[in-house]
């Protein structure tokens, strides 16, 4: 079975309506997880912890998709748009 690694990370955004970090040097890397369910739980915990700050946002990146260039990118992989 193929590994499906997921990275959970986040930080302060310049504008809550865009996925652009205010300072990439301050990105909080929560961790790398072996499956989506555990990544989702970590993401949810961080998102709930920072719910009062509209500029804070956390993401789940599907690392296993980075290894397959034929796979279409998800919205969590499209930054700076």
LINZI-V145274 format. One line per field, one symbol per residue. phi: phi as a letter, one per 30 degrees, with the letter a starting at -180 (. if undefined). psi: psi as a letter, one per 30 degrees, with the letter a starting at -180 (. if undefined). A space follows every 50 residues. Layout:
phi = ???
psi = ???
This chain:
phi = .ddbdbccaaldcdbedbcbddbddcdccdlcbdadedddddeddddddc edcdddbcbccddddddbdddddcddcccid
psi = kkkikkkklaaklekfflhkkejffgkjjelkkfleeeeeeeeeeeeeeg ffjffkkllkkieffffjffkkklfffjlg.
